[in-house]
Protein backbone atom coordinates (compact mmCIF):
# COMPACT_ATOMS: atom_id res chain seq x y z
CA UNK A 1 0.00 0.00 0.00
CA UNK A 2 1.18 3.52 -0.74
CA UNK A 3 0.63 6.54 1.45
CA UNK A 4 0.66 9.98 -0.08
CA UNK A 5 1.19 12.70 2.51
CA UNK A 6 1.59 15.85 0.53
CA UNK A 7 2.63 19.31 1.65
CA UNK A 8 0.29 21.39 -0.48
CA UNK A 9 2.80 24.21 -0.97
CA UNK A 10 6.03 24.52 -2.88
CA UNK A 11 9.00 26.51 -1.63
CA UNK A 12 8.19 30.20 -1.88
CA UNK A 13 4.42 29.69 -2.32
CA UNK A 14 1.65 30.37 0.14
CA UNK A 15 -0.81 27.58 1.02
CA UNK A 16 -3.70 27.27 -1.41
CA UNK A 17 -6.66 29.36 -0.30
CA UNK A 18 -9.13 26.48 -0.05
CA UNK A 19 -6.85 24.74 2.49
CA UNK A 20 -7.38 27.75 4.74
CA UNK A 21 -11.10 27.19 5.05
CA UNK A 22 -13.13 27.85 1.90
CA UNK A 23 -14.21 25.07 -0.53
CA UNK A 24 -14.54 21.54 0.78
CA UNK A 25 -11.15 20.10 -0.02
CA UNK A 26 -7.91 21.72 -1.15
CA UNK A 27 -7.71 21.89 -4.95
CA UNK A 28 -4.49 19.91 -5.06
CA UNK A 29 -5.97 17.21 -2.84
CA UNK A 30 -8.90 16.95 -5.26
CA UNK A 31 -6.49 16.80 -8.21
CA UNK A 32 -4.47 13.96 -6.64
CA UNK A 33 -7.63 12.12 -5.58
CA UNK A 34 -9.15 12.34 -9.06
CA UNK A 35 -5.99 11.18 -10.83
CA UNK A 36 -5.28 8.31 -8.46
CA UNK A 37 -8.88 7.08 -8.22
CA UNK A 38 -9.69 7.30 -11.96
CA UNK A 39 -10.79 3.83 -13.05
CA UNK A 40 -10.32 2.42 -9.55
CA UNK A 41 -12.66 0.64 -7.18
CA UNK A 42 -15.06 3.21 -5.66
CA UNK A 43 -16.03 0.74 -2.93
CA UNK A 44 -12.45 0.90 -1.62
CA UNK A 45 -12.72 4.63 -0.89
CA UNK A 46 -12.77 5.31 2.85
CA UNK A 47 -10.88 7.59 5.26
CA UNK A 48 -8.76 9.07 2.50
CA UNK A 49 -7.96 5.62 1.06
CA UNK A 50 -8.59 4.76 -2.57
CA UNK A 51 -7.63 2.02 -4.98
CA UNK A 52 -6.33 2.95 -8.42
CA UNK A 53 -7.07 1.17 -11.69
CA UNK A 54 -4.09 -1.13 -11.12
CA UNK A 55 -5.40 -2.27 -7.72
CA UNK A 56 -2.80 -0.29 -5.75
CA UNK A 57 -4.13 1.33 -2.56
CA UNK A 58 -3.23 4.93 -1.73
CA UNK A 59 -4.13 7.27 1.09
CA UNK A 60 -4.34 10.98 0.27
CA UNK A 61 -3.71 12.76 3.56
CA UNK A 62 -3.55 16.55 3.86
CA UNK A 63 -0.95 17.69 6.39
CA UNK A 64 -3.65 19.46 8.42
CA UNK A 65 -5.22 16.09 9.31
CA UNK A 66 -1.99 14.98 10.97
CA UNK A 67 -1.71 18.31 12.80
CA UNK A 68 -5.30 18.16 14.10
CA UNK A 69 -5.05 14.53 15.21
CA UNK A 70 -1.87 15.38 17.13
CA UNK A 71 -3.68 18.02 19.20
CA UNK A 72 -2.80 17.39 22.86
CA UNK A 73 -6.48 17.82 23.80
CA UNK A 74 -7.90 14.26 23.50
CA UNK A 75 -11.45 15.55 23.04
CA UNK A 76 -10.46 17.69 20.04
CA UNK A 77 -8.27 15.03 18.42
CA UNK A 78 -10.99 12.43 19.04
CA UNK A 79 -13.61 14.56 17.28
CA UNK A 80 -11.27 14.96 14.31
CA UNK A 81 -10.75 11.18 14.15
CA UNK A 82 -14.50 10.53 14.36
CA UNK A 83 -15.13 13.00 11.53
CA UNK A 84 -12.38 11.49 9.36
CA UNK A 85 -13.78 7.98 9.80
CA UNK A 86 -17.04 9.13 8.17
CA UNK A 87 -15.30 10.44 5.03
CA UNK A 88 -14.30 8.93 1.72
CA UNK A 89 -11.87 11.65 0.67
CA UNK A 90 -10.61 13.94 3.41
CA UNK A 91 -12.63 17.15 3.80
CA UNK A 92 -10.38 19.75 5.42
CA UNK A 93 -13.19 22.15 6.34
CA UNK A 94 -15.15 19.39 8.09
CA UNK A 95 -12.03 18.37 10.02
CA UNK A 96 -11.49 21.95 11.19
CA UNK A 97 -15.13 22.26 12.25
CA UNK A 98 -14.89 19.01 14.21
CA UNK A 99 -11.71 20.24 15.89
CA UNK A 100 -13.34 23.55 16.82
CA UNK A 101 -16.25 21.67 18.39
Phi, psi and omega in degrees: 000143177255148176236124180252103173252114190243129171278117190281018175232156174251159179308130179087354179258156173269157178301148180297145188300322182292338176289343181268004172128009175265246188308166191309309184226145179308138182305321179289326175298315179300315181300313179296316180302311183298316181292317182288325185272349182304120179080003181270183182277108181295333179292341181274000183275113179197137175056036181086356179272146174212165177236126182280181185293346178264002179085009179273131180272141179225152171237122179263110188237111174293144181305325183300329178299314179299316181298316182290323179291333179277004178304134181292345177278110184298331178293315180294312181295326177294320178295323177295315180298317178300317179296315181298322181293345178268353188263155166271285173266151187290127179253104186299316180299318179295322177298315180295321178294319179297319180296320181288339178090000000 
